[in-house]
Amino acid sequence: MDDSLELLARHLIDLSRRADANNVFTFSAFLGLSEQSAFSRIEREVKIPYTLFGGTEGCERLMLRFGDAEGWGYEVPFPIVCLHVTPKERKFADALTHRDCLGALMNLGIERETLGDIVVRGNEIYLFCEEKIAPFLRENLLRIKHTDVSVSESDTVPEGELYRTETLTVTVASERLDALIAKVYNLSRDDAKTCVEKGLVFVDGREVSSGGFSVKENSVVSLRGYGRFLYRGVSGTSKKGKDVAVIEKYV
């Protein structure tokens, strides 16, 4: 781990110890894949239950909550708010992207760790953020690219709309990680292997350094710069004796 991830890991251990010592829930900032992977390396040092959540099922950026509701007898929800961003005039709105939205947020001085997933659906954006910055964003996020926008708090997240998948079947010689990402993203095996070696591939939030890693059923595989998919396992065998793997690719 580099120095910044090492510091983060120590901070997370401190949060868990504070929760344990005082019987209070403690929360991390939003963690990206590298930060989640750093936590996975030291999670054995955590002596109390913890939960990872990003605002709804399917989120990639997640917040850690340390604490035991069952043992302590009370519950504290995650301090996460979902904001709904819409153009004021849809007729004249730009086709906004994740990068456009993130750029507008960075221009407001918002730190990335306070932001969860940013999901673009047509001209609408759903933004997960820490509860404490939601009022600021509602008042100050007025424009993205050349589009004037309105921001409101979303009481409910549209079920099945934010994280859509398409089902693919691919034939592979084995359930090796490099074989699967090569097929899903139309890469050569050498290119897939290089992606793994460069630390660009994560399985269930953990960085994997070997292309020969065997992916288990229902694991989420993320490849930076390409996307992620849910590996459902092998459904059968092709006429040539290869495995027929079922993939749910996030779109």
KOLLO-826081 format. One record per residue: residue in three letters; x, y, z of N, C-alpha, C, CB in turn. Coordinates in steps of 0.1 Angstrom, whole numbers, padded with zeros to 4 digits. Glycine has a CB too. Layout:
N
NODE   residuo   n_east   n_north    n_up   ca_east   ca_north   ca_up   c_east   c_north    c_up   cb_east   cb_north   cb_up
NODE       Ala        X         Y       Z         X          Y       Z        X         Y       Z         X          Y       Z
...
***
This chain:
251
NODE   residuo   n_east   n_north    n_up   ca_east   ca_north   ca_up   c_east   c_north    c_up   cb_east   cb_north   cb_up
NODE       Met     0008     -0012    0000      0000       0000    0000     0009      0012    0000     -0010       0000    0012
NODE       Asp     0004      0023   -0007      0012       0035   -0007     0009      0042    0006      0008       0044   -0019
NODE       Asp     0016      0054    0009      0015       0060    0021     0000      0065    0024      0024       0072    0022
NODE       Ser    -0006      0071    0014     -0020       0076    0017    -0030      0065    0020     -0025       0084    0004
NODE       Leu    -0028      0054    0014     -0037       0043    0017    -0034      0036    0031     -0037       0032    0006
NODE       Glu    -0021      0037    0034     -0017       0032    0047    -0023      0041    0058     -0002       0031    0048
NODE       Leu    -0023      0054    0056     -0029       0063    0065    -0044      0061    0067     -0026       0078    0061
NODE       Leu    -0050      0059    0055     -0065       0056    0055    -0068      0044    0063     -0070       0055    0041
NODE       Ala    -0060      0033    0061     -0062       0020    0068    -0061      0022    0083     -0052       0010    0063
NODE       Arg    -0051      0030    0087     -0049       0033    0102    -0061      0041    0107     -0036       0040    0104
NODE       His    -0066      0050    0099     -0077       0058    0103    -0090      0049    0105     -0080       0070    0093
NODE       Leu    -0092      0040    0096     -0103       0031    0097    -0103      0022    0109     -0105       0023    0084
NODE       Ile    -0091      0018    0112     -0089       0010    0124    -0092      0018    0137     -0074       0004    0125
NODE       Asp    -0088      0031    0137     -0091       0040    0148    -0106      0042    0149     -0084       0053    0146
NODE       Leu    -0113      0043    0138     -0128       0045    0138    -0134      0033    0145     -0133       0047    0124
NODE       Ser    -0129      0021    0141     -0135       0009    0146    -0133      0008    0161     -0130      -0004    0139
NODE       Arg    -0121      0011    0166     -0118       0011    0180    -0126      0021    0188     -0103       0013    0182
NODE       Arg    -0128      0033    0182     -0136       0043    0189    -0150      0038    0191     -0136       0056    0181
NODE       Ala    -0156      0032    0180     -0169       0026    0181    -0170      0015    0192     -0173       0020    0167
NODE       Asp    -0160      0007    0192     -0160      -0004    0202    -0159      0001    0216     -0149      -0014    0198
NODE       Ala    -0150      0011    0218     -0148       0016    0232    -0160      0023    0237     -0136       0025    0232
NODE       Asn    -0167      0030    0229     -0178       0039    0233    -0192      0034    0230     -0176       0053    0228
NODE       Asn    -0193      0023    0224     -0206       0017    0219    -0214      0028    0211     -0214       0013    0232
NODE       Val    -0207      0034    0202     -0213       0044    0193    -0210      0040    0179     -0209       0058    0196
NODE       Phe    -0219      0043    0169     -0216       0040    0155    -0206      0051    0150     -0229       0040    0147
NODE       Thr    -0196      0047    0142     -0188       0056    0135    -0188      0053    0121     -0173       0055    0141
NODE       Phe    -0185      0064    0113     -0187       0062    0098    -0174      0068    0091     -0199       0070    0093
NODE       Ser    -0170      0061    0080     -0159       0066    0072    -0165      0076    0062     -0152       0054    0065
NODE       Ala    -0156      0082    0054     -0160       0089    0042    -0164      0078    0031     -0149       0099    0037
NODE       Phe    -0168      0083    0020     -0170       0073    0009    -0157      0068    0004     -0177       0080   -0003
NODE       Leu    -0156      0055    0002     -0144       0048   -0002    -0145      0043   -0017     -0141       0036    0007
NODE       Gly    -0135      0047   -0024     -0134       0041   -0038    -0129      0027   -0038     -0126       0050   -0047
NODE       Leu    -0126      0021   -0049     -0122       0008   -0050    -0108      0006   -0043     -0121       0003   -0064
NODE       Ser    -0099      0015   -0045     -0085       0014   -0039    -0086      0014   -0024     -0076       0025   -0045
NODE       Glu    -0095      0023   -0019     -0097       0025   -0005    -0104      0012    0001     -0105       0037   -0002
NODE       Gln    -0113      0007   -0006     -0120      -0005   -0001    -0110     -0017   -0001     -0132      -0009   -0010
NODE       Ser    -0101     -0017   -0011     -0091      -0028   -0011    -0081     -0026    0000     -0084      -0027   -0025
NODE       Ala    -0077     -0014    0003     -0069      -0011    0015    -0075     -0016    0028     -0065       0004    0016
NODE       Phe    -0088     -0014    0029     -0095      -0018    0041    -0095     -0034    0042     -0109      -0013    0042
NODE       Ser    -0097     -0040    0031     -0098      -0055    0031    -0085     -0061    0036     -0101      -0060    0016
NODE       Arg    -0074     -0054    0034     -0061      -0059    0039    -0059     -0059    0054     -0049      -0052    0032
NODE       Ile    -0067     -0050    0060     -0065      -0049    0075    -0078     -0052    0082     -0061      -0035    0078
NODE       Glu    -0088     -0057    0075     -0101      -0059    0082    -0100     -0070    0093     -0111      -0064    0072
NODE       Arg    -0090     -0078    0093     -0089      -0088    0104    -0086     -0081    0118     -0078      -0098    0101
NODE       Glu    -0081     -0069    0117     -0078      -0061    0129    -0091     -0055    0135     -0068      -0050    0126
NODE       Val    -0102     -0055    0127     -0114      -0049    0132    -0122     -0059    0141     -0123      -0044    0120
NODE       Lys    -0124     -0056    0153     -0130      -0065    0163    -0145     -0064    0164     -0123      -0063    0176
NODE       Ile    -0152     -0055    0157     -0166      -0054    0158    -0172     -0055    0145     -0170      -0040    0165
NODE       Pro    -0185     -0058    0144     -0192      -0058    0131    -0191     -0045    0123     -0207      -0063    0133
NODE       Tyr    -0191     -0046    0110     -0192      -0034    0102    -0200     -0037    0090     -0177      -0030    0098
NODE       Thr    -0205     -0026    0083     -0213      -0027    0072    -0208     -0017    0061     -0228      -0024    0075
NODE       Leu    -0208     -0021    0049     -0205      -0012    0037    -0218     -0009    0030     -0194      -0019    0028
NODE       Phe    -0220      0004    0027     -0232       0008    0020    -0230      0021    0012     -0244       0009    0030
NODE       Gly    -0236      0022    0001     -0234       0034   -0007    -0246      0043   -0009     -0228       0031   -0020
NODE       Gly    -0257      0039   -0004     -0270       0047   -0006    -0281      0038   -0011     -0267       0058   -0015
NODE       Thr    -0277      0028   -0019     -0287       0018   -0024    -0279      0006   -0030     -0296       0025   -0036
NODE       Glu    -0286     -0004   -0032     -0279      -0016   -0037    -0273     -0014   -0051     -0289      -0028   -0038
NODE       Gly    -0261     -0018   -0053     -0254      -0016   -0066    -0244     -0005   -0066     -0264      -0014   -0076
NODE       Cys    -0243      0003   -0056     -0233       0014   -0056    -0219      0008   -0056     -0235       0023   -0044
NODE       Glu    -0210      0015   -0062     -0196       0012   -0063    -0188      0019   -0051     -0189       0015   -0076
NODE       Arg    -0190      0032   -0050     -0184       0039   -0039    -0192      0037   -0026     -0183       0054   -0042
NODE       Leu    -0185      0032   -0015     -0192       0028   -0003    -0187      0035    0009     -0191       0013   -0002
NODE       Met    -0196      0036    0019     -0192       0041    0032    -0192      0030    0042     -0202       0052    0037
NODE       Leu    -0182      0030    0051     -0181       0020    0062    -0188      0025    0074     -0166       0017    0065
NODE       Arg    -0196      0016    0080     -0202       0019    0094    -0197      0009    0103     -0218       0020    0093
NODE       Phe    -0191      0013    0114     -0186       0004    0125    -0197      0004    0136     -0172       0008    0130
NODE       Gly    -0201     -0007    0140     -0210      -0008    0151    -0219     -0020    0150     -0219       0005    0152
NODE       Asp    -0225     -0023    0162     -0233      -0035    0163    -0247     -0032    0168     -0226      -0045    0172
NODE       Ala    -0257     -0030    0159     -0270      -0027    0163    -0276     -0038    0171     -0279      -0025    0151
NODE       Glu    -0274     -0050    0168     -0279      -0061    0176    -0274     -0062    0190     -0277      -0075    0169
NODE       Gly    -0261     -0060    0191     -0255      -0060    0205    -0257     -0048    0213     -0240      -0062    0203
NODE       Trp    -0258     -0036    0206     -0260      -0024    0214    -0274     -0020    0216     -0253      -0013    0206
NODE       Gly    -0283     -0026    0208     -0297      -0023    0211    -0303     -0011    0204     -0300      -0023    0225
NODE       Tyr    -0295     -0004    0195     -0301       0007    0188    -0294      0008    0174     -0298       0020    0196
NODE       Glu    -0300      0016    0166     -0296       0017    0152    -0294      0031    0148     -0306       0010    0142
NODE       Val    -0284      0034    0140     -0281       0047    0134    -0279      0045    0119     -0268       0054    0141
NODE       Pro    -0288      0052    0111     -0287       0050    0097    -0274      0057    0091     -0299       0056    0090
NODE       Phe    -0271      0053    0079     -0259       0059    0072    -0263      0074    0069     -0256       0051    0059
NODE       Pro    -0253      0083    0071     -0256       0097    0068    -0254      0100    0053     -0246       0106    0076
NODE       Ile    -0262      0093    0045     -0261       0094    0031    -0274      0100    0025     -0258       0081    0024
NODE       Val    -0273      0109    0016     -0285       0116    0010    -0283      0113   -0005     -0286       0131    0013
NODE       Cys    -0295      0111   -0012     -0295       0110   -0026    -0301      0123   -0032     -0303       0097   -0031
NODE       Leu    -0294      0130   -0040     -0299       0142   -0046    -0303      0139   -0061     -0288       0153   -0045
NODE       His    -0314      0145   -0065     -0319       0144   -0078    -0316      0157   -0086     -0334       0140   -0078
NODE       Val    -0308      0156   -0096     -0304       0168   -0104    -0311      0168   -0117     -0289       0169   -0105
NODE       Thr    -0319      0178   -0120     -0326       0179   -0133    -0324      0192   -0140     -0341       0176   -0130
NODE       Pro    -0324      0192   -0153     -0323       0205   -0160    -0335      0214   -0159     -0320       0202   -0175
NODE       Lys    -0333      0227   -0158     -0345       0236   -0156    -0353      0236   -0169     -0340       0250   -0152
NODE       Glu    -0345      0235   -0181     -0352       0235   -0194    -0347      0223   -0201     -0349       0249   -0201
NODE       Arg    -0354      0213   -0201     -0350       0200   -0208    -0347      0202   -0223     -0360       0189   -0206
NODE       Lys    -0355      0211   -0229     -0354       0213   -0243    -0340      0218   -0247     -0365       0223   -0248
NODE       Phe    -0334      0226   -0239     -0321       0232   -0242    -0310      0226   -0234     -0322       0247   -0239
NODE       Ala    -0312      0214   -0227     -0302       0208   -0219    -0291      0201   -0227     -0308       0198   -0209
NODE       Asp    -0279      0202   -0222     -0268       0194   -0228    -0270      0179   -0225     -0254       0199   -0223
NODE       Ala    -0263      0171   -0232     -0263       0156   -0229    -0252      0155   -0219     -0260       0147   -0242
NODE       Leu    -0255      0155   -0206     -0246       0155   -0195    -0239      0142   -0193     -0252       0160   -0182
NODE       Thr    -0227      0142   -0188     -0220       0129   -0185    -0216      0129   -0170     -0207       0128   -0194
NODE       His    -0211      0118   -0166     -0205       0117   -0152    -0194      0127   -0150     -0200       0102   -0150
NODE       Arg    -0185      0128   -0160     -0174       0138   -0159    -0179      0152   -0158     -0165       0136   -0171
NODE       Asp    -0189      0156   -0165     -0195       0169   -0164    -0199      0172   -0150     -0207       0171   -0174
NODE       Cys    -0207      0163   -0144     -0212       0165   -0131    -0201      0165   -0121     -0222       0153   -0127
NODE       Leu    -0191      0156   -0122     -0180       0156   -0112    -0172      0169   -0113     -0171       0144   -0114
NODE       Gly    -0170      0174   -0126     -0163       0186   -0127    -0170      0198   -0121     -0161       0189   -0142
NODE       Ala    -0183      0199   -0122     -0191       0210   -0116    -0190      0209   -0101     -0206       0209   -0120
NODE       Leu    -0190      0197   -0095     -0189       0195   -0081    -0175      0199   -0076     -0192       0181   -0077
NODE       Met    -0164      0195   -0083     -0151       0199   -0079    -0149      0214   -0080     -0141       0192   -0088
NODE       Asn    -0155      0221   -0090     -0154       0235   -0091    -0161      0242   -0079     -0161       0240   -0104
NODE       Leu    -0170      0235   -0072     -0176       0241   -0060    -0167      0239   -0048     -0189       0235   -0058
NODE       Gly    -0156      0232   -0049     -0147       0229   -0038    -0151      0217   -0030     -0147       0241   -0029
NODE       Ile    -0159      0208   -0036     -0163       0196   -0029    -0152      0186   -0030     -0177       0191   -0035
NODE       Glu    -0150      0179   -0019     -0139       0169   -0019    -0146      0156   -0023     -0133       0167   -0005
NODE       Arg    -0138      0148   -0031     -0144       0136   -0037    -0148      0126   -0026     -0133       0129   -0045
NODE       Glu    -0142      0126   -0014     -0145       0116   -0004    -0159      0119    0002     -0135       0116    0007
NODE       Thr    -0165      0130    0000     -0178       0133    0005    -0189      0129   -0005     -0179       0148    0008
NODE       Leu    -0185      0124   -0017     -0194       0120   -0027    -0194      0105   -0030     -0191       0128   -0040
NODE       Gly    -0206      0100   -0032     -0207       0086   -0035    -0208      0085   -0050     -0218       0079   -0028
NODE       Asp    -0216      0075   -0055     -0218       0073   -0069    -0226      0085   -0075     -0226       0060   -0072
NODE       Ile    -0222      0088   -0088     -0229       0097   -0096    -0235      0089   -0108     -0220       0109   -0101
NODE       Val    -0248      0089   -0109     -0255       0081   -0119    -0263      0090   -0128     -0264       0070   -0112
NODE       Val    -0259      0089   -0141     -0266       0097   -0151    -0276      0088   -0159     -0255       0103   -0161
NODE       Arg    -0288      0093   -0159     -0299       0086   -0167    -0306      0096   -0176     -0309       0079   -0157
NODE       Gly    -0301      0097   -0188     -0307       0107   -0198    -0303      0121   -0193     -0322       0106   -0198
NODE       Asn    -0312      0129   -0191     -0309       0143   -0186    -0310      0144   -0171     -0319       0153   -0193
NODE       Glu    -0312      0133   -0164     -0313       0133   -0150    -0301      0127   -0143     -0326       0126   -0145
NODE       Ile    -0297      0132   -0132     -0286       0127   -0124    -0290      0124   -0110     -0274       0138   -0125
NODE       Tyr    -0286      0113   -0105     -0288       0109   -0091    -0274      0109   -0085     -0295       0095   -0090
NODE       Leu    -0272      0117   -0074     -0260       0119   -0068    -0261      0115   -0053     -0255       0134   -0069
NODE       Phe    -0252      0106   -0049     -0252       0102   -0035    -0241      0110   -0028     -0249       0087   -0033
NODE       Cys    -0244      0116   -0016     -0234       0124   -0009    -0236      0123    0006     -0235       0139   -0014
NODE       Glu    -0226      0128    0013     -0227       0128    0027    -0238      0138    0031     -0214       0132    0034
NODE       Glu    -0246      0135    0041     -0257       0143    0046    -0253      0157    0048     -0263       0137    0058
NODE       Lys    -0241      0159    0054     -0237       0173    0058    -0235      0182    0047     -0225       0172    0066
NODE       Ile    -0232      0177    0035     -0230       0187    0024    -0242      0188    0015     -0218       0182    0015
NODE       Ala    -0253      0180    0017     -0265       0181    0009    -0271      0195    0008     -0275       0171    0014
NODE       Pro    -0273      0202    0019     -0278       0216    0018    -0270      0225    0010     -0280       0222    0032
NODE       Phe    -0257      0224    0011     -0248       0233    0003    -0250      0230   -0012     -0233       0231    0007
NODE       Leu    -0251      0217   -0016     -0252       0213   -0030    -0266      0218   -0035     -0251       0198   -0032
NODE       Arg    -0276      0217   -0027     -0290       0221   -0031    -0290      0236   -0035     -0300       0218   -0021
NODE       Glu    -0282      0244   -0027     -0282       0258   -0029    -0272      0263   -0040     -0279       0265   -0016
NODE       Asn    -0261      0255   -0042     -0250       0260   -0050    -0247      0253   -0063     -0238       0260   -0042
NODE       Leu    -0252      0241   -0064     -0251       0234   -0077    -0261      0239   -0086     -0251       0218   -0075
NODE       Leu    -0258      0249   -0094     -0268       0256   -0102    -0266      0253   -0117     -0267       0271   -0100
NODE       Arg    -0254      0249   -0121     -0251       0247   -0135    -0241      0236   -0137     -0245       0260   -0142
NODE       Ile    -0244      0227   -0147     -0235       0217   -0151    -0232      0219   -0166     -0240       0202   -0148
NODE       Lys    -0219      0220   -0169     -0216       0224   -0183    -0223      0237   -0187     -0219       0212   -0193
NODE       His    -0232      0237   -0197     -0239       0249   -0200    -0254      0248   -0196     -0238       0252   -0215
NODE       Thr    -0257      0238   -0188     -0271       0236   -0185    -0274      0240   -0170     -0274       0221   -0186
NODE       Asp    -0284      0249   -0169     -0289       0253   -0156    -0297      0241   -0150     -0298       0266   -0157
NODE       Val    -0295      0238   -0137     -0301       0226   -0131    -0307      0230   -0118     -0290       0215   -0129
NODE       Ser    -0317      0221   -0114     -0323       0222   -0101    -0319      0210   -0093     -0339       0223   -0102
NODE       Val    -0317      0211   -0080     -0313       0200   -0071    -0323      0198   -0060     -0299       0202   -0066
NODE       Ser    -0328      0186   -0059     -0337       0183   -0048    -0333      0170   -0041     -0352       0183   -0053
NODE       Glu    -0337      0168   -0029     -0334       0156   -0022    -0345      0145   -0026     -0335       0158   -0007
NODE       Ser    -0340      0134   -0030     -0348       0123   -0034    -0352      0114   -0023     -0342       0115   -0046
NODE       Asp    -0365      0113   -0019     -0369       0105   -0008    -0367      0090   -0011     -0384       0108   -0005
NODE       Thr    -0369      0087   -0024     -0368       0073   -0028    -0359      0072   -0040     -0382       0066   -0031
NODE       Val    -0351      0061   -0041     -0343       0059   -0052    -0351      0050   -0062     -0329       0052   -0048
NODE       Pro    -0351      0054   -0075     -0359       0046   -0085    -0353      0032   -0086     -0358       0053   -0099
NODE       Glu    -0361      0022   -0081     -0357       0009   -0080    -0355      0003   -0094     -0367       0000   -0072
NODE       Gly    -0344     -0003   -0097     -0341      -0009   -0109    -0337      0000   -0120     -0353      -0017   -0114
NODE       Glu    -0337      0013   -0117     -0334       0023   -0128    -0319      0028   -0127     -0343       0035   -0126
NODE       Leu    -0313      0029   -0116     -0300       0034   -0115    -0289      0025   -0119     -0297       0039   -0100
NODE       Tyr    -0290      0012   -0115     -0280       0002   -0118    -0286     -0009   -0127     -0274      -0004   -0105
NODE       Arg    -0285     -0006   -0140     -0291      -0016   -0150    -0280     -0025   -0154     -0297      -0008   -0162
NODE       Thr    -0284     -0037   -0158     -0274      -0047   -0163    -0280     -0053   -0176     -0271      -0058   -0153
NODE       Glu    -0271     -0058   -0184     -0275      -0066   -0196    -0268     -0079   -0194     -0272      -0059   -0209
NODE       Thr    -0276     -0090   -0197     -0270      -0104   -0195    -0263     -0108   -0208     -0282      -0113   -0192
NODE       Leu    -0251     -0113   -0206     -0242      -0118   -0216    -0239     -0132   -0213     -0230      -0109   -0218
NODE       Thr    -0236     -0140   -0224     -0230      -0154   -0222    -0218     -0154   -0230     -0240      -0165   -0226
NODE       Val    -0207     -0158   -0224     -0194      -0158   -0230    -0188     -0172   -0228     -0184      -0147   -0225
NODE       Thr    -0180     -0177   -0238     -0173      -0190   -0236    -0159     -0187   -0233     -0174      -0198   -0249
NODE       Val    -0154     -0194   -0222     -0141      -0193   -0217    -0135     -0206   -0214     -0140      -0183   -0205
NODE       Ala    -0122     -0207   -0214     -0115      -0220   -0211    -0116     -0223   -0196     -0101      -0220   -0216
NODE       Ser    -0117     -0213   -0188     -0118      -0214   -0174    -0123     -0202   -0168     -0104      -0218   -0167
NODE       Glu    -0125     -0202   -0154     -0131      -0190   -0147    -0119     -0181   -0143     -0139      -0195   -0135
NODE       Arg    -0108     -0181   -0150     -0097      -0172   -0147    -0102     -0157   -0149     -0085      -0175   -0156
NODE       Leu    -0097     -0148   -0141     -0101      -0134   -0141    -0097     -0128   -0155     -0094      -0127   -0130
NODE       Asp    -0085     -0131   -0159     -0081      -0124   -0172    -0089     -0129   -0184     -0066      -0127   -0174
NODE       Ala    -0093     -0142   -0183     -0101      -0147   -0194    -0115     -0141   -0195     -0103      -0163   -0193
NODE       Leu    -0120     -0138   -0183     -0134      -0132   -0182    -0134     -0118   -0187     -0139      -0133   -0168
NODE       Ile    -0124     -0110   -0182     -0124      -0096   -0186    -0120     -0094   -0200     -0115      -0088   -0177
NODE       Ala    -0112     -0103   -0206     -0109      -0103   -0220    -0122     -0105   -0228     -0099      -0113   -0223
NODE       Lys    -0130     -0114   -0224     -0142      -0117   -0232    -0152     -0106   -0230     -0148      -0130   -0227
NODE       Val    -0154     -0101   -0218     -0165      -0091   -0215    -0162     -0078   -0222     -0167      -0089   -0200
NODE       Tyr    -0149     -0074   -0222     -0145      -0061   -0227    -0137     -0062   -0241     -0137      -0054   -0217
NODE       Asn    -0138     -0073   -0247     -0132      -0075   -0260    -0117     -0071   -0260     -0140      -0067   -0270
NODE       Leu    -0110     -0076   -0251     -0095      -0074   -0250    -0088     -0087   -0253     -0092      -0069   -0236
NODE       Ser    -0075     -0085   -0257     -0067      -0097   -0259    -0063     -0102   -0245     -0054      -0094   -0267
NODE       Arg    -0059     -0115   -0244     -0055      -0120   -0231    -0043     -0112   -0225     -0052      -0135   -0232
NODE       Asp    -0034     -0108   -0234     -0022      -0101   -0229    -0027     -0087   -0224     -0012      -0099   -0241
NODE       Asp    -0036     -0081   -0231     -0040      -0068   -0226    -0048     -0069   -0212     -0050      -0061   -0236
NODE       Ala    -0056     -0080   -0211     -0063      -0082   -0199    -0053     -0085   -0188     -0073      -0094   -0201
NODE       Lys    -0043     -0093   -0191     -0033      -0096   -0180    -0026     -0083   -0176     -0023      -0106   -0186
NODE       Thr    -0023     -0074   -0185     -0016      -0062   -0182    -0025     -0053   -0173     -0013      -0054   -0195
NODE       Cys    -0038     -0053   -0176     -0047      -0045   -0167    -0047     -0050   -0153     -0062      -0046   -0173
NODE       Val    -0046     -0063   -0151     -0045      -0069   -0138    -0032     -0065   -0131     -0047      -0085   -0138
NODE       Glu    -0021     -0067   -0138     -0008      -0064   -0133    -0006     -0049   -0129      0003      -0068   -0143
NODE       Lys    -0014     -0040   -0136     -0013      -0026   -0133    -0022     -0022   -0121     -0017      -0018   -0145
NODE       Gly    -0029     -0032   -0115     -0037      -0028   -0104    -0051     -0022   -0107     -0030      -0020   -0094
NODE       Leu    -0056     -0025   -0120     -0068      -0019   -0124    -0080     -0027   -0122     -0066      -0015   -0139
NODE       Val    -0078     -0039   -0117     -0089      -0049   -0116    -0092     -0052   -0101     -0086      -0062   -0124
NODE       Phe    -0105     -0051   -0098     -0110      -0054   -0084    -0121     -0064   -0084     -0114      -0041   -0077
NODE       Val    -0120     -0073   -0075     -0131      -0083   -0073    -0137     -0081   -0059     -0126      -0098   -0075
NODE       Asp    -0150     -0077   -0059     -0157      -0075   -0047    -0149     -0064   -0038     -0159      -0088   -0039
NODE       Gly    -0144     -0054   -0045     -0138      -0043   -0038    -0123     -0046   -0034     -0145      -0040   -0026
NODE       Arg    -0118     -0057   -0038     -0104      -0061   -0035    -0096     -0061   -0047     -0103      -0075   -0027
NODE       Glu    -0084     -0054   -0047     -0075      -0055   -0058    -0070     -0069   -0060     -0064      -0044   -0057
NODE       Val    -0070     -0074   -0072     -0064      -0087   -0075    -0052     -0085   -0085     -0075      -0096   -0082
NODE       Ser    -0041     -0092   -0081     -0029      -0090   -0088    -0025     -0101   -0098     -0018      -0087   -0079
NODE       Ser    -0033     -0112   -0098     -0030      -0123   -0106    -0042     -0126   -0116     -0028      -0136   -0097
NODE       Gly    -0038     -0127   -0129     -0048      -0130   -0139    -0053     -0143   -0138     -0041      -0128   -0153
NODE       Gly    -0046     -0152   -0131     -0051      -0166   -0129    -0061     -0167   -0117     -0040      -0175   -0127
NODE       Phe    -0064     -0156   -0111     -0074      -0157   -0100    -0087     -0163   -0105     -0076      -0143   -0094
NODE       Ser    -0092     -0172   -0097     -0105      -0179   -0100    -0117     -0171   -0095     -0105      -0193   -0095
NODE       Val    -0125     -0166   -0103     -0136      -0157   -0099    -0148     -0166   -0094     -0141      -0148   -0111
NODE       Lys    -0153     -0163   -0083     -0164      -0171   -0077    -0178     -0165   -0082     -0163      -0171   -0062
NODE       Glu    -0188     -0174   -0081     -0201      -0170   -0085    -0206     -0158   -0077     -0211      -0182   -0083
NODE       Asn    -0213     -0149   -0084     -0219      -0137   -0077    -0209     -0127   -0072     -0228      -0141   -0066
NODE       Ser    -0197     -0127   -0078     -0187      -0117   -0075    -0188     -0105   -0085     -0173      -0123   -0076
NODE       Val    -0185     -0093   -0080     -0186      -0081   -0088    -0171     -0078   -0093     -0192      -0069   -0081
NODE       Val    -0169     -0078   -0106     -0156      -0075   -0111    -0156     -0061   -0117     -0152      -0086   -0122
NODE       Ser    -0146     -0053   -0113     -0145      -0039   -0118    -0132     -0037   -0125     -0146      -0029   -0106
NODE       Leu    -0132     -0031   -0137     -0120      -0028   -0144    -0120     -0013   -0147     -0120      -0036   -0158
NODE       Arg    -0111     -0006   -0141     -0110       0008   -0142    -0109      0012   -0157     -0099       0014   -0134
NODE       Gly    -0118      0022   -0160     -0118       0027   -0174    -0127      0020   -0183     -0104       0027   -0179
NODE       Tyr    -0133      0008   -0178     -0141       0000   -0187    -0155     -0002   -0181     -0135      -0013   -0189
NODE       Gly    -0156     -0004   -0168     -0169      -0007   -0161    -0168     -0018   -0152     -0179      -0009   -0171
NODE       Arg    -0179     -0025   -0149     -0179      -0036   -0140    -0190     -0046   -0144     -0181      -0031   -0126
NODE       Phe    -0189     -0058   -0139     -0199      -0068   -0142    -0201     -0077   -0130     -0195      -0076   -0155
NODE       Leu    -0212     -0084   -0130     -0215      -0094   -0120    -0214     -0107   -0126     -0230      -0092   -0114
NODE       Tyr    -0205     -0116   -0120     -0203      -0129   -0126    -0212     -0139   -0119     -0188      -0133   -0123
NODE       Arg    -0221     -0145   -0128     -0231      -0154   -0122    -0227     -0168   -0122     -0244      -0152   -0130
NODE       Gly    -0216     -0171   -0129     -0211      -0185   -0128    -0212     -0192   -0142     -0218      -0193   -0118
NODE       Val    -0210     -0205   -0142     -0210      -0213   -0154    -0224     -0220   -0155     -0199      -0224   -0154
NODE       Ser    -0230     -0218   -0167     -0243      -0224   -0169    -0243     -0237   -0177     -0252      -0214   -0177
NODE       Gly    -0231     -0240   -0183     -0230      -0252   -0191    -0217     -0253   -0198     -0242      -0253   -0201
NODE       Thr    -0216     -0262   -0208     -0204      -0264   -0216    -0207     -0263   -0231     -0198      -0278   -0213
NODE       Ser    -0198     -0256   -0238     -0200      -0254   -0253    -0197     -0267   -0260     -0192      -0243   -0258
NODE       Lys    -0200     -0267   -0273     -0197      -0279   -0281    -0182     -0282   -0281     -0203      -0278   -0295
NODE       Lys    -0174     -0272   -0279     -0160      -0274   -0280    -0154     -0276   -0266     -0153      -0262   -0286
NODE       Gly    -0163     -0278   -0256     -0158      -0282   -0243    -0154     -0270   -0234     -0147      -0291   -0244
NODE       Lys    -0158     -0258   -0238     -0154      -0246   -0230    -0166     -0243   -0221     -0151      -0234   -0239
NODE       Asp    -0163     -0236   -0210     -0173      -0231   -0201    -0182     -0220   -0207     -0167      -0227   -0187
NODE       Val    -0195     -0221   -0205     -0204      -0210   -0209    -0207     -0202   -0196     -0217      -0216   -0215
NODE       Ala    -0201     -0190   -0195     -0202      -0182   -0183    -0213     -0171   -0185     -0189      -0175   -0180
NODE       Val    -0221     -0169   -0175     -0231      -0159   -0175    -0227     -0146   -0168     -0244      -0165   -0168
NODE       Ile    -0228     -0135   -0175     -0224      -0122   -0170    -0235     -0112   -0170     -0212      -0117   -0179
NODE       Glu    -0236     -0104   -0160     -0245      -0093   -0159    -0237     -0080   -0160     -0255      -0094   -0147
NODE       Lys    -0236     -0074   -0171     -0228      -0063   -0173    -0235     -0050   -0170     -0222      -0062   -0188
NODE       Tyr    -0229     -0041   -0161     -0236      -0029   -0158    -0235     -0019   -0170     -0229      -0022   -0146
NODE       Val    -0246     -0013   -0173     -0247      -0004   -0185    -0252      0010   -0181     -0256      -0010   -0196
***
